[in-house]
Amino acid sequence: MTEFNQEIASEVGKLKSERVLDEKRAIFQKIYGRFGTRLYDHEFNDVVVLDDFTIGFLSMLATKYDTLFKSFREELENSFFGMYRESDDIRERHMRPESELSLQSIQLPSSGNSNWQLMYEMKSDDTIFHVELSSWEFNLVGITH
């Protein structure tokens, strides 16, 4: 088991000892069901049932997200501007990532694997910016459209 997976297992243990695991499961089910952020497993299958590992991961992500976002924000913005800066469409050249990108989905890590990604979608087209991570460390930004 990787250090990342041990950290998540420890979070699950903490949530169980505090008797809040099922409460968190219900909260995350509502959040991800209501706001449209899709959850995928490592093979891009929709995640419908949130297992303990996923709850532990999402709980940690909720507390680490702001710091994590700061670690890849510049690279995400550079990828965004690189994609649209030279566009023939004047509107696209003036778009800003903070107004155009929204979290579309999360590809969850599997137990035993520390690779996962956050996928941000453009509001104006089908472009997806894939922020790939390993454990809590940023790797790269990929783009599909």
C-alpha positions in Angstrom: 0.0 0.0 0.0 1.4 3.4 -1.0 1.8 6.2 1.5 -1.0 8.0 -0.2 -3.3 5.0 0.3 -2.2 4.7 3.9 -3.1 8.4 4.5 -6.6 7.8 3.1 -7.0 4.6 5.1 -6.1 6.6 8.2 -8.7 9.2 7.3 -11.3 6.5 6.9 -10.3 5.2 10.4 -10.6 8.6 11.8 -14.0 9.2 10.3 -15.2 5.8 11.6 -13.9 6.5 15.1 -15.7 9.9 15.1 -18.8 8.1 13.8 -19.2 10.5 10.9 -18.3 8.2 7.9 -22.0 7.6 7.0 -22.8 11.2 7.5 -20.0 12.2 5.1 -21.1 9.6 2.6 -24.6 11.2 2.6 -23.2 14.7 2.2 -20.9 13.7 -0.6 -23.7 11.8 -2.4 -25.8 15.0 -2.3 -23.0 17.3 -3.3 -21.8 15.3 -6.3 -25.4 14.3 -7.3 -26.8 17.8 -7.2 -24.0 20.0 -8.6 -23.1 17.8 -11.6 -19.5 17.1 -10.8 -19.2 13.5 -12.0 -17.0 10.9 -10.2 -15.2 8.3 -12.3 -13.1 5.3 -11.3 -9.6 4.7 -12.7 -11.2 3.2 -15.9 -13.6 6.1 -16.4 -16.7 4.2 -15.2 -19.3 6.3 -13.4 -19.0 6.0 -9.6 -22.5 5.6 -8.2 -21.8 4.1 -4.8 -19.3 5.8 -2.6 -17.1 3.2 -0.8 -15.1 4.0 2.3 -11.9 4.7 0.4 -13.7 7.2 -1.8 -15.2 8.9 1.2 -11.8 9.2 2.8 -10.3 10.6 -0.4 -13.1 13.1 -0.9 -12.9 14.2 2.8 -9.2 14.8 2.4 -9.6 16.5 -1.0 -12.2 18.9 0.6 -9.6 20.0 3.2 -6.6 20.1 0.8 -8.3 21.6 -2.4 -7.3 25.2 -1.9 -3.7 24.4 -1.3 -3.7 21.8 -4.1 -5.3 24.3 -6.5 -2.5 26.8 -5.9 0.1 24.2 -6.9 -1.4 23.8 -10.4 -3.2 27.1 -11.0 -0.4 28.8 -13.0 0.0 25.8 -15.2 -3.7 25.5 -15.8 -3.9 29.2 -16.7 -0.9 28.9 -19.0 -2.6 25.9 -20.8 -5.8 27.9 -21.0 -4.2 31.0 -22.5 -2.1 28.9 -24.8 -5.2 27.3 -26.2 -7.1 30.6 -26.7 -4.6 33.4 -27.0 -4.1 33.1 -30.7 -7.8 32.3 -31.6 -9.4 33.9 -34.6 -12.4 34.7 -32.4 -11.7 37.9 -30.6 -14.1 36.9 -27.7 -12.0 33.8 -27.1 -8.8 35.8 -26.9 -10.3 37.8 -24.0 -11.7 34.9 -22.0 -10.4 34.4 -18.5 -10.0 30.9 -16.9 -11.8 31.9 -13.7 -15.0 32.7 -15.6 -14.8 30.0 -18.2 -13.6 26.9 -16.4 -15.7 24.8 -14.0 -14.9 21.5 -12.3 -16.6 18.9 -14.5 -15.4 15.6 -13.0 -12.9 13.8 -10.8 -11.2 10.6 -11.8 -10.8 9.0 -8.4 -7.7 7.0 -7.4 -8.2 3.4 -6.7 -7.0 1.7 -3.5 -3.4 0.7 -4.3 -2.9 3.5 -6.8 -2.1 7.2 -6.2 -2.9 8.6 -9.7 -6.0 10.7 -10.2 -7.2 13.8 -12.0 -9.5 16.8 -11.8 -11.2 17.7 -15.1 -12.2 21.3 -15.8 -14.6 22.0 -18.6 -15.0 25.2 -20.7 -18.4 26.8 -20.5 -18.3 27.9 -24.1 -17.1 24.7 -25.8 -16.3 21.0 -25.2 -12.6 21.6 -24.2 -11.6 19.7 -21.0 -8.4 20.5 -19.1 -7.2 17.4 -17.3 -5.1 18.2 -14.2 -3.2 15.0 -13.5 -2.0 14.3 -10.0 -0.1 11.6 -8.1 -0.9 11.5 -4.5 -1.3 15.2 -3.6 1.3 16.3 -6.1 0.6 18.0 -9.4 2.0 16.3 -12.5 0.7 18.0 -15.6 -2.2 19.5 -17.5 -3.5 17.8 -20.6 -6.2 19.1 -22.9 -8.9 17.3 -24.9 -11.7 18.7 -27.1 
